[in-house]
Amino acid sequence: MENNNLNIIWQGCKKQDRKAQATLYDYFSKKMLAICMRYANTTLEAEDILQNGFVKVFTKHHLYDGTGPLEGWIKRIMINVAIETYRKNRKKNTESIEANDSLQLTSQIGTDQTTYKDLLTLVQQLPIGYRTVFNLYAVEGYAHKEIAEMLNISEGNSKSQLSRARQWLQSRLTKLMH
């Protein structure tokens, strides 16, 4: 979609035009759902994050000042909603260090190449604390200090969670490759 068309749609969204909102949602929802999937425990939870994120996009439209791409602003909202969900769930659930071994990869991983979908499935199997820090650091590019502030944890805890996530992933990949 051209920037000009996107700007027209965005202006409609700011006026609470439902058709414009539906068009914007349709345009960005697949990309944003992929982001939400990296943080969620289930597809249903990812869809909830996506919906809550778009509600914020449409109700907080005045916070987007037009500098930088609209897609980046929407992505940031999705990540923030995912972090809010993590914080709520952290209080409810006690984290298990052990992965749920009943989750199996949906496809076979060959020894030559691991597909993106297989890696995503492995990342989704990480315990939630590991997964959140891993995604924020390795995928989104945040520093440990920023992650610590976002998640209300110490920098050391962020580094430790990342290290454990990497060990966990390495262990699973090694098992799958042999």
LUMVOLO-213309 format. One record per residue (C-alpha): residue in one letter; z, x, y. Coordinates in pm, whole numbers, padded with zeros to 5 digits, always signed. Example, Ala and Ser with C-alpha at 12.3 -4.5 7.8 and 13.67 -1.06 7.14 Angstrom:
// residues 2
A+00780+01230-00450/S+00714+01367-00106/
***
This chain:
// residues 178
M+00000+00000+00000/E-00089+00133+00343/N+00190+00218+00585/N+00055-00039+00830/N+00078-00317+00570/L+00423-00201+00468/N+00533-00210+00832/I+00406-00568+00867/I+00590-00670+00549/W+00907-00495+00671/Q+00889-00678+01004/G+00870-01005+00806/C+01172-00901+00599/K+01368-00840+00918/K+01291-01201+01020/Q+01422-01325+00681/D+01070-01426+00572/R+01112-01496+00199/K+00747-01426+00123/A+00769-01083+00288/Q+01094-01013+00102/A+00931-01106-00229/T+00635-00879-00150/L+00863-00586-00063/Y+01068-00648-00378/D+00756-00659-00594/Y+00626-00339-00438/F+00944-00132-00484/S+01130-00296-00772/K+00985-00089-01059/K+01059+00244-00889/M+01405+00132-00785/L+01485-00007-01131/A+01406+00337-01276/I+01664+00485-01038/C+01919+00217-01129/M+01860+00281-01502/R+01972+00641-01458/Y+02315+00524-01346/A+02369+00206-01547/N+02516+00160-01893/T+02274-00116-01984/T+01947-00264-01864/L+02139-00571-01752/E+02371-00359-01539/A+02069-00175-01391/E+01911-00509-01302/D+02237-00617-01136/I+02242-00295-00934/L+01880-00355-00836/Q+01949-00712-00724/N+02262-00615-00530/G+02070-00329-00374/F+01791-00554-00252/V+02044-00801-00113/K+02179-00511+00094/V+01828-00406+00197/F+01762-00755+00330/T+02103-00811+00491/K+02145-00460+00636/H+01785-00421+00758/H+01914-00342+01109/L+02057-00012+00977/Y+01711+00127+00906/D+01609+00299+01227/G+01253+00375+01124/T+01298+00750+01096/G+01197+00868+00753/P+01022+00663+00490/L+01141+00310+00415/E+01127+00394+00043/G+01381+00673+00092/W+01617+00438+00275/I+01586+00177-00002/K+01643+00446-00268/R+01960+00559-00090/I+02089+00201-00091/M+02022+00172-00467/I+02213+00495-00531/N+02504+00376-00316/V+02517+00043-00501/A+02511+00233-00832/I+02804+00446-00710/E+02995+00133-00604/T+02936-00010-00951/Y+03055+00315-01108/R+03375+00305-00902/K+03448-00056-01002/N+03381+00014-01368/R+03579+00339-01365/K+03891+00143-01288/K+03822-00106-01567/N+03717+00129-01843/T+03879+00432-01990/E+03614+00691-02044/S+03540+00817-02387/I+03443+01183-02404/E+03276+01120-02735/A+02931+00967-02708/N+02855+00647-02886/D+02666+00784-03185/S+02552+00436-03284/L+02296+00457-03003/Q+01977+00596-03143/L+01665+00718-02970/T+01395+00456-02964/S+01131+00705-03064/Q+01110+01019-03267/I+01140+01344-03075/G+00900+01604-03197/T+00990+01971-03200/D+00708+02057-02959/Q+00769+01813-02678/T+01040+01576-02565/T+00909+01278-02375/Y+01049+01151-02047/K+01156+00825-02213/D+01347+01016-02482/L+01524+01225-02220/L+01608+00915-02017/T+01754+00758-02331/L+01969+01067-02388/V+02087+01071-02027/Q+02177+00702-02057/Q+02394+00786-02358/L+02605+01027-02154/P+02955+00900-02079/I+02941+00728-01740/G+03125+01000-01544/Y+02903+01274-01681/R+02589+01066-01626/T+02673+00981-01266/V+02744+01341-01166/F+02443+01467-01363/N+02208+01222-01188/L+02347+01290-00842/Y+02329+01667-00888/A+02030+01734-01115/V+01806+01442-01023/E+01899+01344-00666/G+01984+01697-00548/Y+02329+01641-00400/A+02578+01927-00368/H+02912+01912-00552/K+03095+01864-00223/E+02883+01556-00143/I+02926+01420-00496/A+03302+01469-00475/E+03316+01271-00151/M+03093+00991-00285/L+03290+00948-00607/N+03637+01023-00467/I+03687+01315-00705/S+03746+01686-00649/E+03464+01938-00626/G+03604+02105-00938/N+03592+01775-01123/S+03227+01732-01019/K+03141+02081-01147/S+03331+02020-01468/Q+03159+01684-01528/L+02818+01847-01472/S+02899+02133-01708/R+03016+01891-01978/A+02709+01673-01927/R+02482+01975-01974/Q+02672+02082-02286/W+02655+01729-02425/L+02280+01703-02359/Q+02215+02051-02500/S+02408+01963-02815/R+02214+01639-02864/L+01878+01804-02796/T+01957+02083-03044/K+02047+01826-03312/L+01729+01627-03245/M+01506+01933-03255/H+01627+02043-03597/
***
